[in-house]
Amino acid sequence: MYARWTKVTVRRTYEADVDKALDELSEYVQQQPGFLMSVQLVSTDNPLEMARLSFWRSKAAADASAI
C-alpha cells in the first residue's frame, strides 16, 4: 500500500475554486487503477489550509495516475 499527501494553502479569494479542483481531482483518482480510497481534510485552525490523503495499491499506481 502507498499513500500520497497533497496539501494546499489557499488565498481567500480562491477558496471555492480550490475546493472545486480538489473535488474534481478526487473524482478523477477514484476511477484510476490501483486507487483504494481518499480523505479530504480542512484545518480547524485555518480553513484556508486543505489537504487530501489518498491510498493506492502501489507507488506505481499512484504515479501512473498523476496529472
Beta strands, then each sheet from edge to edge (+ up, - down):
strand 1: 2-9
strand 2: 35-42
strand 3: 49-56
sheet 1: 1+ 3- 2+
end
